[in-house]
């Protein structure tokens, strides 16, 4: 029996290192538990971060109605013990009626095994396995069930870490604003989602006028500090719906929904006016930005031409003088 369960555990864990989505691995674990322990149905309930209620997130053999009706809080009975005291529980009608009723989700059952799901010392939910007759829970069976619960925890933890890493990749390390790659994806989605509607959108590329001069006089770190602080100033001049990204080492790229080029020009002028009153770093450095602005044309469905026009506008601005704002429609 021990060897059989060990083989089943090993087979279930295949793909853990390569599978980024926890769902497929967890469903495989639930199917293995169902087959090896001859369970009637199983599920994993996790705490909803917004409501604090527990919702079933993964299930095997649970009816649709039971899935929809499941909506529990962490009480003082079995669920409370799973979260705060006992990582493993056996529930029967004979042991405690309140525990039995709390764990009943679909119909009467004879036995339920439940174990916590969590990581980093915190419980986020539990796995429950139901039987229509009592089974012997020896050391091998208990360890097998706990190992499978641990495998689910590890799968969820890995998925959460990958999600955090993915979110971090959205941001430029130097400034904390969106990375150029993520900005482009956002702009593409913005245009795609509104391409069949009348939709105004301004695109701005901003280039720091004296970035190289700052490097020559004060060093690269000072230039990066001015660039980063300028981003914070710019954020105060744009709206929450406007999207700001990094664009090269001394440029920003910005799109402003429901805004035309003239309105964007006004915002950029106000931004430059604010910068002229500020100094940065201990060296009291001043800076301004030249800007190239364009706006989305009617029926324009891709971003290549849009970005190109903004780059042409910036080129024309750079040929003129510092803090020049040029529009290319």
Protein Blocks (a to p, Z undefined) as FASTA:
>chain_A
ZZmmmmmmmmmmgoklmmmblklmmmmmmmmmmmmnopabdcdddddfklopacdfbdeh
iafklmmmgccdddfblmlmmmmmpmcdcddfklomklmmmmpmkbccfbdcdddddeeh
iafbdcddddfbdcdddfklmmmmmmmmmmmmmmmmmmmmmmmmmmmmmpcfklopacfk
lmmmmmmmmmmmmmmpccdddddddddfklmmmmmmnojklmmmmmmmmmmmmmmmpcfk
bccddedjkbccdddehiafklmmmmmmmmmmmmmmpcedjkopacddddddddddehia
bfklmmmmmmmmmmmmmmmmghiacddZZ
